[in-house]
């Protein structure tokens, strides 16, 4: 088990970190622990979130007692910092300005001068020479099509904690401004019979593909000498990539037909997320019924009743928006609606609670501009939400306005998939049907279809065995994964899947450097 340790002052960050770990190792294998537990019966893997200086002695004694792994997010307690030759100072005064990005104009991207740059040591944990700007945009000041959240410099839990220098041999990643190194962002130490992984942020990299390095650290790093924790793969067993997509039907539905026909020709499942106001016009009913005639190839989700920003601004509005939309869509199609897509990807916690109470099994959202707690590296259960409700971040908007004017028009989308492919992430993207008012930056339907075909061809060329899923199938798999439990008994781990099989797909598990198919109840080797 992984113990998650945090003081009251870091409770918010601690809960998000706990939820992120549970999405990787299951709810049974990551639990919050008290400071006294560190002295008495702590597990051999601990994640400390903004631990105070006064907790140093406890953590050092725990670390030295026997072979163990420690992850530190945010502040490094002072005595532990001394032991690791970690030197901290205040953040530079110019960093807040450097951390912000200009809005993206049409057909171009923009990013902050401040960025994280990973070095060669990152390969030890499955990383690469990644470059992660603190903030970047591909559509106005809203969307980052590369999928990750913003690193802030405002004292929040999403902010850098402090300016730090670490030994060069320990540095995984550094903060750069305009290409010049400033201080460390992440580090990895091997000390005696233990290892320590650190990220310079109270929530760590829980909102980015970089979370893969945390998974690699706990599941397989120094597996011959240190304890390891099994990680449930986000990819179904037997595939090296998983992709889902949908059209968000803000203003039209029937106009999605040409793109749907193209997806049928490509053999790719298709999903529509419906703003149910559009169903006042009966000409939009037929395509939904046709799409759902083959439930293996088509899915329909809710996209609210009125497309209200922030689900209307309150729990009560979100409950009404979700309930009314589901009822209207089911009345037209005869098929219950179980998943929703947030309007504008606004996904505040009260809205998720409203959707759960309206009977939904999950929601799609994730956007760099707002609601950072929803933007997660792994799909699954959300902090503070009931078991059985899942969220999935799909911040990749395939719009004509986001196609680059210079170079390869699809370069950003390809990079987004490359990050997902390299980190075993279930990848999602979206577009919108044309309406009388708005073509979403596309010249015409033919050019839009061509871009989609090129993107799908790229993903098929990159992956050896890609799996394309409609949204219901993808979310069903993530929900099944979130309900799966890893159980530890007598030093051995078993994976126990839900008794009701809600997906035809099989889970994979990573443990001690091996990736194997899950056999429910069987001990892992």
NORSULPE-V492852 format. One record per residue. RES is the residue in one letter. PSI is psi in whole degrees, -180 to 180 (none if undefined). BURIAL is + if it has 9 or more other ideal C-beta (glycine too) atoms within 8 Angstrom, else -. Layout:
[[RES:PSI:BURIAL] [RES:PSI:BURIAL]]
This chain:
[[X:152:+] [X:125:+] [X:131:+] [X:117:+] [X:125:+] [X:147:+] [X:171:+] [X:-37:-] [X:-22:-] [X:23:+] [X:-39:+] [X:-51:-] [X:-41:+] [X:-40:+] [X:-37:+] [X:-38:+] [X:-43:+] [X:-46:+] [X:-39:+] [X:-43:+] [X:-41:+] [X:-32:+] [X:-24:+] [X:-42:+] [X:4:+] [X:156:+] [X:-26:+] [X:-18:-] [X:11:+] [X:119:+] [X:146:+] [X:144:+] [X:160:+] [X:166:-] [X:-39:+] [X:-30:-] [X:-34:+] [X:-33:+] [X:-24:+] [X:-63:-] [X:38:-] [X:150:+] [X:172:-] [X:-2:-] [X:125:+] [X:140:+] [X:119:+] [X:127:+] [X:114:+] [X:48:+] [X:136:+] [X:160:+] [X:-36:-] [X:-11:-] [X:1:+] [X:-50:+] [X:-41:-] [X:-44:+] [X:-39:+] [X:-44:+] [X:-43:+] [X:-44:+] [X:-33:+] [X:-9:-] [X:-39:-] [X:175:-] [X:123:-] [X:165:+] [X:137:+] [X:133:+] [X:132:+] [X:123:+] [X:128:+] [X:-134:+] [X:136:+] [X:119:+] [X:144:+] [X:-48:-] [X:-37:+] [X:-38:+] [X:-43:+] [X:-42:-] [X:-34:-] [X:2:+] [X:51:-] [X:118:+] [X:123:-] [X:144:+] [X:179:-] [X:158:-] [X:144:-] [X:146:-] [X:-29:-] [X:-3:-] [X:-40:+] [X:-42:+] [X:-40:-] [X:-19:+] [X:-10:+] [X:148:+] [X:148:+] [X:158:-] [X:150:-] [X:130:+] [X:169:-] [X:139:-] [X:29:+] [X:164:+] [X:159:+] [X:149:+] [X:161:+] [X:157:+] [X:-31:-] [X:137:+] [X:162:+] [X:132:+] [X:123:+] [X:144:+] [X:-170:+] [X:-32:-] [X:-24:+] [X:-26:+] [X:-25:-] [X:-31:-] [X:28:+] [X:12:-] [X:-171:+] [X:178:-] [X:59:-] [X:150:+] [X:113:-] [X:100:+] [X:148:+] [X:-37:+] [X:141:+] [X:156:+] [X:145:+] [X:-14:+] [X:112:+] [X:-131:-] [X:41:-] [X:-51:+] [X:137:+] [X:102:+] [X:-8:+] [X:-5:+] [X:-21:+] [X:170:+] [X:-173:+] [X:139:+] [X:117:+] [X:168:+] [X:51:+] [X:12:-] [X:-1:-] [X:176:-] [X:-15:+] [X:6:+] [X:158:+] [X:146:+] [X:-45:+] [X:161:+] [X:126:+] [X:140:+] [X:134:-] [X:163:+] [X:140:-] [X:-36:-] [X:-13:-] [X:-14:+] [X:122:+] [X:-40:+] [X:153:+] [X:156:+] [X:130:+] [X:150:+] [X:120:+] [X:37:-] [X:-5:-] [X:129:-] [X:138:-] [X:-54:+] [X:177:+] [X:146:+] [X:-33:+] [X:150:+] [X:159:+] [X:122:+] [X:141:+] [X:113:-] [X:115:+] [X:-124:-] [X:37:-] [X:167:+] [X:147:+] [X:128:+] [X:133:+] [X:139:+] [X:141:+] [X:54:+] [X:132:+] [X:-33:+] [X:4:+] [X:-152:+] [X:38:+] [X:-13:+] [X:25:+] [X:159:+] [X:-20:+] [X:-17:+] [X:-25:+] [X:-33:+] [X:-35:+] [X:-45:+] [X:-43:+] [X:-37:+] [X:-47:+] [X:-28:+] [X:-27:+] [X:-8:+] [X:130:+] [X:48:-] [X:-23:+] [X:-20:-] [X:-18:-] [X:156:+] [X:150:-] [X:155:+] [X:125:+] [X:144:+] [X:131:+] [X:124:+] [X:145:+] [X:-8:+] [X:136:+] [X:146:+] [X:137:+] [X:-3:-] [X:147:+] [X:3:-] [X:147:+] [X:131:+] [X:135:+] [X:159:+] [X:168:+] [X:165:+] [X:129:+] [X:114:+] [X:77:+] [X:-46:+] [X:-8:+] [X:157:+] [X:-51:+] [X:-31:+] [X:-6:+] [X:-11:+] [X:-47:-] [X:-41:+] [X:-37:+] [X:-43:+] [X:-36:-] [X:-42:+] [X:-36:+] [X:-42:+] [X:-35:-] [X:-8:-] [X:34:-] [X:128:-] [X:158:+] [X:142:+] [X:144:+] [X:130:+] [X:120:+] [X:123:+] [X:110:+] [X:-8:+] [X:-32:-] [X:-20:+] [X:-3:+] [X:-21:-] [X:119:-] [X:-18:-] [X:-12:-] [X:0:+] [X:-38:+] [X:-45:-] [X:-34:+] [X:-43:+] [X:-40:+] [X:-42:-] [X:-40:+] [X:0:+] [X:-28:-] [X:97:-] [X:-12:-] [X:-23:-] [X:-9:-] [X:149:+] [X:149:+] [X:129:+] [X:166:+] [X:142:+] [X:42:+] [X:173:+] [X:-29:+] [X:5:-] [X:39:-] [X:131:+] [X:143:-] [X:31:-] [X:31:+] [X:-11:+] [X:1:-] [X:165:-] [X:-45:+] [X:-42:-] [X:-42:+] [X:-41:+] [X:-44:+] [X:-45:+] [X:-46:+] [X:-44:+] [X:-48:+] [X:-42:+] [X:-47:+] [X:-42:+] [X:-43:-] [X:-44:+] [X:-43:+] [X:-35:+] [X:-33:-] [X:-41:+] [X:-23:+] [X:6:-] [X:127:+] [X:147:-] [X:126:+] [X:-16:+] [X:154:+] [X:158:+] [X:128:+] [X:138:+] [X:132:+] [X:13:-] [X:18:+] [X:121:+] [X:60:+] [X:154:+] [X:-39:-] [X:-33:+] [X:-38:+] [X:-39:+] [X:-39:+] [X:-42:+] [X:-41:+] [X:-42:+] [X:-21:-] [X:-4:+] [X:8:-] [X:153:+] [X:-11:+] [X:178:+] [X:148:+] [X:136:+] [X:-143:+] [X:114:+] [X:143:+] [X:-23:+] [X:-34:-] [X:170:-] [X:57:+] [X:-24:+] [X:-21:-] [X:-27:+] [X:97:+] [X:150:+] [X:-36:+] [X:142:+] [X:152:+] [X:-154:+] [X:144:+] [X:150:+] [X:131:-] [X:3:-] [X:154:+] [X:152:-] [X:136:-] [X:-12:-] [X:130:+] [X:155:+] [X:152:+] [X:126:+] [X:126:+] [X:65:+] [X:67:+] [X:103:+] [X:107:+] [X:83:+] [X:154:+] [X:-36:+] [X:-18:+] [X:-3:+] [X:130:+] [X:141:+] [X:-34:-] [X:137:-] [X:-152:-] [X:117:-] [X:-28:-] [X:11:+] [X:-43:+] [X:-42:+] [X:-39:+] [X:-41:+] [X:-39:+] [X:-45:+] [X:-39:+] [X:-43:+] [X:-45:+] [X:-43:+] [X:-41:+] [X:-21:+] [X:17:+] [X:47:-] [X:134:+] [X:116:+] [X:135:+] [X:144:+] [X:169:+] [X:163:+] [X:-174:+] [X:146:+] [X:148:+] [X:150:+] [X:173:+] [X:-28:-] [X:-30:-] [X:132:-] [X:10:+] [X:34:+] [X:-1:+] [X:141:+] [X:-45:-] [X:176:-] [X:-36:+] [X:-43:-] [X:-34:+] [X:-46:+] [X:-41:+] [X:-42:-] [X:-44:+] [X:-43:+] [X:-41:+] [X:-40:+] [X:-44:+] [X:-39:+] [X:-39:-] [X:-46:+] [X:-38:+] [X:-30:-] [X:-29:-] [X:-44:+] [X:146:+] [X:-39:-] [X:78:-] [X:149:+] [X:119:+] [X:129:+] [X:145:+] [X:169:+] [X:-41:+] [X:-43:+] [X:-41:+] [X:-46:+] [X:-33:+] [X:-42:+] [X:-45:+] [X:-37:+] [X:-43:+] [X:-44:+] [X:-40:+] [X:-24:+] [X:-7:+] [X:143:+] [X:136:+] [X:127:+] [X:135:+] [X:124:+] [X:122:-] [X:34:-] [X:0:-] [X:147:-] [X:142:+] [X:147:+] [X:124:+] [X:115:+] [X:160:+] [X:147:-] [X:-29:-] [X:119:-] [X:106:-] [X:4:-] [X:145:-] [X:-7:-] [X:155:+] [X:147:-] [X:154:+] [X:155:+] [X:140:+] [X:128:+] [X:125:+] [X:41:-] [X:-4:-] [X:145:-] [X:115:-] [X:161:+] [X:139:+] [X:128:+] [X:108:-] [X:127:-] [X:-12:-] [X:137:-] [X:140:-] [X:145:+] [X:none:-]]
